[in-house]
Amino acid sequence: MIIPAQFGMRHRGRSIRRTRKVLELNEFGLDVFSVGCMLLTHPERLSGQPNELYVDCAGDEYSREGDGSFTCSLCFGRINRSIYFYAVKDSHAGNRFGSASGFLL
């Protein structure tokens, strides 16, 4: 199955929470598995450039504290030669972050 998707430019600078509110009717946030697969097939997307856009996974929620409050989401980024996978608060917004999303046709 082929699903049209984007790596984060459409929602660049928005928090994950805001992105979830402004998704179009045919648009959905991508989960960690989907974004990971996209990165495997497009490794140039995280090349380690200084102003590179980190990819938020708005389709997943994460509880960093383990108390059941799902206030975080997972994110992919690259620093130097290493790809990082970490949790960010879903209220965090910054020009270096953008939420990946897919589209139903």
Secondary structure as UniProt FT lines:
FT   STRAND          5..6
FT   HELIX           9..11
FT   TURN            12..13
FT   HELIX           16..22
FT   TURN            25..26
FT   STRAND          27..29
FT   HELIX           32..41
FT   HELIX           43..45
FT   TURN            50..51
FT   STRAND          54..62
FT   STRAND          72..79
FT   TURN            80..81
FT   STRAND          82..89
FT   TURN            90..91
FT   TURN            95..96
FT   STRAND          97..99
FT   STRAND          101..103
//
